[in-house]
Amino acid sequence: MFFLFGFGTKRRDLGPGEVRTCPRCGNTSRFTRIRQFRQFSVFFVPVLRWKRRQLEVCGICGTAVPVGG
């Protein structure tokens, strides 16, 4: 019997975020809003998702900052 499963972290792009100063690189840029979650799949079909959160990612260095709210 052949059983195919997997775990992974997925990111979904939600569009442009705010213009802010990055805490890591110090540059001011438009951040990109994403939704990140952990996922368990069976035969490439997502079965469970957990640790869902929204982040904004710096367009220059890629640092992720949690979105309040």
C-alpha positions, 0 to 999 in steps of 0.5 A: 500500500502506498500512502503519500502525506506531507507537512509544510508552511504555506504563504498566501499573498493578500496584496499591498500593505502599509508604507512603514520603516522596517525594524531590521534594515531601517528603509521605508518601503511598501510592505506586502501583506501575507497570510501564513499557516502550517498545513498537513496534506494527504495525497496533495489535498490539505486536510488540517491547517493551524497557526494561521497569522497575518504578516507584513513583509518588507519589500527590501530585506524580507523581514516579516512583521505581525499585523496587529488587529 
